[in-house]
Amino acid sequence: MKIGLLKELWDFLRVRKKWWLLPIMVLLLLLFALIFLTSNPATSPFIYTLF
């Protein structure tokens, strides 16, 4: 299901030439990953040392 969503998103970006949306989506994905990793008590000390 996620692969279909990513393919549809890629097709939208390619057909409509909305390339300026790509960096925004990448940053949102990285922010989501950071929030997800820091919510886990086992991995949060390793993430906090990066900052």
PDB file as gemmi writes it, atoms N, CA and C in Angstrom:
CRYST1    1.000    1.000    1.000  90.00  90.00  90.00 P 1                      
ATOM      1  N   MET A   1       0.818  -1.196   0.000  1.00  0.00           N  
ATOM      2  CA  MET A   1       0.000   0.000   0.000  1.00  0.00           C  
ATOM      3  C   MET A   1       0.860   1.257   0.000  1.00  0.00           C  
ATOM      4  N   LYS A   2       1.935   1.264   0.811  1.00  0.00           N  
ATOM      5  CA  LYS A   2       2.789   2.451   0.862  1.00  0.00           C  
ATOM      6  C   LYS A   2       3.527   2.665  -0.453  1.00  0.00           C  
ATOM      7  N   ILE A   3       3.856   1.584  -1.130  1.00  0.00           N  
ATOM      8  CA  ILE A   3       4.551   1.713  -2.407  1.00  0.00           C  
ATOM      9  C   ILE A   3       3.639   2.376  -3.425  1.00  0.00           C  
ATOM     10  N   GLY A   4       2.363   2.022  -3.413  1.00  0.00           N  
ATOM     11  CA  GLY A   4       1.402   2.650  -4.312  1.00  0.00           C  
ATOM     12  C   GLY A   4       1.252   4.131  -4.027  1.00  0.00           C  
ATOM     13  N   LEU A   5       1.273   4.489  -2.762  1.00  0.00           N  
ATOM     14  CA  LEU A   5       1.173   5.895  -2.374  1.00  0.00           C  
ATOM     15  C   LEU A   5       2.405   6.667  -2.832  1.00  0.00           C  
ATOM     16  N   LEU A   6       3.572   6.081  -2.666  1.00  0.00           N  
ATOM     17  CA  LEU A   6       4.797   6.745  -3.107  1.00  0.00           C  
ATOM     18  C   LEU A   6       4.839   6.876  -4.629  1.00  0.00           C  
ATOM     19  N   LYS A   7       4.370   5.854  -5.334  1.00  0.00           N  
ATOM     20  CA  LYS A   7       4.342   5.929  -6.796  1.00  0.00           C  
ATOM     21  C   LYS A   7       3.371   7.011  -7.258  1.00  0.00           C  
ATOM     22  N   GLU A   8       2.221   7.090  -6.610  1.00  0.00           N  
ATOM     23  CA  GLU A   8       1.245   8.113  -6.966  1.00  0.00           C  
ATOM     24  C   GLU A   8       1.788   9.512  -6.671  1.00  0.00           C  
ATOM     25  N   LEU A   9       2.483   9.664  -5.564  1.00  0.00           N  
ATOM     26  CA  LEU A   9       3.095  10.945  -5.232  1.00  0.00           C  
ATOM     27  C   LEU A   9       4.175  11.314  -6.247  1.00  0.00           C  
ATOM     28  N   TRP A  10       4.995  10.351  -6.631  1.00  0.00           N  
ATOM     29  CA  TRP A  10       6.038  10.597  -7.630  1.00  0.00           C  
ATOM     30  C   TRP A  10       5.426  10.987  -8.974  1.00  0.00           C  
ATOM     31  N   ASP A  11       4.354  10.297  -9.364  1.00  0.00           N  
ATOM     32  CA  ASP A  11       3.675  10.639 -10.616  1.00  0.00           C  
ATOM     33  C   ASP A  11       3.095  12.050 -10.565  1.00  0.00           C  
ATOM     34  N   PHE A  12       2.543  12.420  -9.420  1.00  0.00           N  
ATOM     35  CA  PHE A  12       2.004  13.769  -9.263  1.00  0.00           C  
ATOM     36  C   PHE A  12       3.102  14.812  -9.422  1.00  0.00           C  
ATOM     37  N   LEU A  13       4.241  14.584  -8.769  1.00  0.00           N  
ATOM     38  CA  LEU A  13       5.348  15.537  -8.859  1.00  0.00           C  
ATOM     39  C   LEU A  13       5.883  15.624 -10.287  1.00  0.00           C  
ATOM     40  N   ARG A  14       5.960  14.496 -10.957  1.00  0.00           N  
ATOM     41  CA  ARG A  14       6.526  14.465 -12.300  1.00  0.00           C  
ATOM     42  C   ARG A  14       5.590  15.119 -13.321  1.00  0.00           C  
ATOM     43  N   VAL A  15       4.307  14.809 -13.246  1.00  0.00           N  
ATOM     44  CA  VAL A  15       3.357  15.321 -14.231  1.00  0.00           C  
ATOM     45  C   VAL A  15       3.069  16.807 -14.019  1.00  0.00           C  
ATOM     46  N   ARG A  16       2.865  17.200 -12.771  1.00  0.00           N  
ATOM     47  CA  ARG A  16       2.481  18.586 -12.488  1.00  0.00           C  
ATOM     48  C   ARG A  16       3.674  19.520 -12.309  1.00  0.00           C  
ATOM     49  N   LYS A  17       4.886  18.976 -12.335  1.00  0.00           N  
ATOM     50  CA  LYS A  17       6.122  19.752 -12.197  1.00  0.00           C  
ATOM     51  C   LYS A  17       6.157  20.543 -10.888  1.00  0.00           C  
ATOM     52  N   LYS A  18       5.768  19.887  -9.825  1.00  0.00           N  
ATOM     53  CA  LYS A  18       5.765  20.504  -8.498  1.00  0.00           C  
ATOM     54  C   LYS A  18       7.023  20.077  -7.722  1.00  0.00           C  
ATOM     55  N   TRP A  19       8.184  20.329  -8.300  1.00  0.00           N  
ATOM     56  CA  TRP A  19       9.437  19.875  -7.688  1.00  0.00           C  
ATOM     57  C   TRP A  19       9.754  20.601  -6.400  1.00  0.00           C  
ATOM     58  N   TRP A  20       9.156  21.768  -6.178  1.00  0.00           N  
ATOM     59  CA  TRP A  20       9.430  22.501  -4.950  1.00  0.00           C  
ATOM     60  C   TRP A  20       8.818  21.799  -3.737  1.00  0.00           C  
ATOM     61  N   LEU A  21       7.892  20.862  -3.953  1.00  0.00           N  
ATOM     62  CA  LEU A  21       7.301  20.118  -2.845  1.00  0.00           C  
ATOM     63  C   LEU A  21       8.225  19.024  -2.316  1.00  0.00           C  
ATOM     64  N   LEU A  22       9.143  18.572  -3.128  1.00  0.00           N  
ATOM     65  CA  LEU A  22      10.010  17.458  -2.743  1.00  0.00           C  
ATOM     66  C   LEU A  22      10.869  17.767  -1.513  1.00  0.00           C  
ATOM     67  N   PRO A  23      11.576  18.909  -1.443  1.00  0.00           N  
ATOM     68  CA  PRO A  23      12.361  19.174  -0.228  1.00  0.00           C  
ATOM     69  C   PRO A  23      11.498  19.320   1.027  1.00  0.00           C  
ATOM     70  N   ILE A  24      10.310  19.849   0.876  1.00  0.00           N  
ATOM     71  CA  ILE A  24       9.412  19.985   2.025  1.00  0.00           C  
ATOM     72  C   ILE A  24       9.018  18.615   2.550  1.00  0.00           C  
ATOM     73  N   MET A  25       8.701  17.690   1.648  1.00  0.00           N  
ATOM     74  CA  MET A  25       8.317  16.347   2.066  1.00  0.00           C  
ATOM     75  C   MET A  25       9.490  15.601   2.690  1.00  0.00           C  
ATOM     76  N   VAL A  26      10.684  15.806   2.163  1.00  0.00           N  
ATOM     77  CA  VAL A  26      11.859  15.144   2.735  1.00  0.00           C  
ATOM     78  C   VAL A  26      12.117  15.667   4.152  1.00  0.00           C  
ATOM     79  N   LEU A  27      12.007  16.964   4.349  1.00  0.00           N  
ATOM     80  CA  LEU A  27      12.198  17.528   5.684  1.00  0.00           C  
ATOM     81  C   LEU A  27      11.133  17.050   6.664  1.00  0.00           C  
ATOM     82  N   LEU A  28       9.903  16.953   6.211  1.00  0.00           N  
ATOM     83  CA  LEU A  28       8.848  16.435   7.081  1.00  0.00           C  
ATOM     84  C   LEU A  28       9.091  14.974   7.442  1.00  0.00           C  
ATOM     85  N   LEU A  29       9.588  14.208   6.494  1.00  0.00           N  
ATOM     86  CA  LEU A  29       9.901  12.803   6.760  1.00  0.00           C  
ATOM     87  C   LEU A  29      11.039  12.679   7.776  1.00  0.00           C  
ATOM     88  N   LEU A  30      12.068  13.514   7.635  1.00  0.00           N  
ATOM     89  CA  LEU A  30      13.169  13.494   8.597  1.00  0.00           C  
ATOM     90  C   LEU A  30      12.720  13.937   9.986  1.00  0.00           C  
ATOM     91  N   LEU A  31      11.851  14.928  10.044  1.00  0.00           N  
ATOM     92  CA  LEU A  31      11.327  15.381  11.330  1.00  0.00           C  
ATOM     93  C   LEU A  31      10.497  14.289  11.983  1.00  0.00           C  
ATOM     94  N   PHE A  32       9.682  13.602  11.201  1.00  0.00           N  
ATOM     95  CA  PHE A  32       8.903  12.489  11.726  1.00  0.00           C  
ATOM     96  C   PHE A  32       9.815  11.384  12.260  1.00  0.00           C  
ATOM     97  N   ALA A  33      10.875  11.079  11.530  1.00  0.00           N  
ATOM     98  CA  ALA A  33      11.805  10.036  11.970  1.00  0.00           C  
ATOM     99  C   ALA A  33      12.501  10.442  13.265  1.00  0.00           C  
ATOM    100  N   LEU A  34      12.871  11.715  13.379  1.00  0.00           N  
ATOM    101  CA  LEU A  34      13.513  12.196  14.604  1.00  0.00           C  
ATOM    102  C   LEU A  34      12.561  12.108  15.793  1.00  0.00           C  
ATOM    103  N   ILE A  35      11.318  12.493  15.595  1.00  0.00           N  
ATOM    104  CA  ILE A  35      10.330  12.406  16.676  1.00  0.00           C  
ATOM    105  C   ILE A  35      10.086  10.952  17.057  1.00  0.00           C  
ATOM    106  N   PHE A  36      10.007  10.094  16.077  1.00  0.00           N  
ATOM    107  CA  PHE A  36       9.789   8.676  16.351  1.00  0.00           C  
ATOM    108  C   PHE A  36      10.959   8.067  17.127  1.00  0.00           C  
ATOM    109  N   LEU A  37      12.174   8.422  16.736  1.00  0.00           N  
ATOM    110  CA  LEU A  37      13.343   7.860  17.424  1.00  0.00           C  
ATOM    111  C   LEU A  37      13.495   8.391  18.846  1.00  0.00           C  
ATOM    112  N   THR A  38      13.168   9.640  19.066  1.00  0.00           N  
ATOM    113  CA  THR A  38      13.326  10.205  20.407  1.00  0.00           C  
ATOM    114  C   THR A  38      12.192   9.808  21.332  1.00  0.00           C  
ATOM    115  N   SER A  39      11.099   9.301  20.800  1.00  0.00           N  
ATOM    116  CA  SER A  39      10.007   8.873  21.671  1.00  0.00           C  
ATOM    117  C   SER A  39      10.308   7.526  22.326  1.00  0.00           C  
ATOM    118  N   ASN A  40      11.239   6.781  21.765  1.00  0.00           N  
ATOM    119  CA  ASN A  40      11.624   5.497  22.332  1.00  0.00           C  
ATOM    120  C   ASN A  40      12.679   5.737  23.413  1.00  0.00           C  
ATOM    121  N   PRO A  41      12.411   5.340  24.651  1.00  0.00           N  
ATOM    122  CA  PRO A  41      13.372   5.615  25.737  1.00  0.00           C  
ATOM    123  C   PRO A  41      14.737   4.952  25.530  1.00  0.00           C  
ATOM    124  N   ALA A  42      14.796   3.852  24.816  1.00  0.00           N  
ATOM    125  CA  ALA A  42      16.068   3.160  24.628  1.00  0.00           C  
ATOM    126  C   ALA A  42      16.990   3.903  23.668  1.00  0.00           C  
ATOM    127  N   THR A  43      16.452   4.593  22.689  1.00  0.00           N  
ATOM    128  CA  THR A  43      17.286   5.274  21.696  1.00  0.00           C  
ATOM    129  C   THR A  43      17.436   6.761  21.940  1.00  0.00           C  
ATOM    130  N   SER A  44      16.628   7.324  22.823  1.00  0.00           N  
ATOM    131  CA  SER A  44      16.680   8.775  23.018  1.00  0.00           C  
ATOM    132  C   SER A  44      18.034   9.293  23.534  1.00  0.00           C  
ATOM    133  N   PRO A  45      18.755   8.595  24.404  1.00  0.00           N  
ATOM    134  CA  PRO A  45      20.068   9.134  24.806  1.00  0.00           C  
ATOM    135  C   PRO A  45      21.049   9.256  23.642  1.00  0.00           C  
ATOM    136  N   PHE A  46      20.969   8.382  22.666  1.00  0.00           N  
ATOM    137  CA  PHE A  46      21.871   8.455  21.519  1.00  0.00           C  
ATOM    138  C   PHE A  46      21.521   9.618  20.604  1.00  0.00           C  
ATOM    139  N   ILE A  47      20.230   9.909  20.485  1.00  0.00           N  
ATOM    140  CA  ILE A  47      19.801  11.020  19.646  1.00  0.00           C  
ATOM    141  C   ILE A  47      20.170  12.353  20.298  1.00  0.00           C  
ATOM    142  N   TYR A  48      19.995  12.434  21.620  1.00  0.00           N  
ATOM    143  CA  TYR A  48      20.280  13.689  22.310  1.00  0.00           C  
ATOM    144  C   TYR A  48      21.769  14.055  22.255  1.00  0.00           C  
ATOM    145  N   THR A  49      22.648  13.063  22.134  1.00  0.00           N  
ATOM    146  CA  THR A  49      24.069  13.372  22.052  1.00  0.00           C  
ATOM    147  C   THR A  49      24.437  14.010  20.716  1.00  0.00           C  
ATOM    148  N   LEU A  50      23.593  13.846  19.702  1.00  0.00           N  
ATOM    149  CA  LEU A  50      23.863  14.470  18.404  1.00  0.00           C  
ATOM    150  C   LEU A  50      23.684  15.975  18.454  1.00  0.00           C  
ATOM    151  N   PHE A  51      22.832  16.437  19.350  1.00  0.00           N  
ATOM    152  CA  PHE A  51      22.550  17.866  19.437  1.00  0.00           C  
ATOM    153  C   PHE A  51      23.203  18.428  20.664  1.00  0.00           C  
TER     154      PHE A  51                                                      
END                                                                             
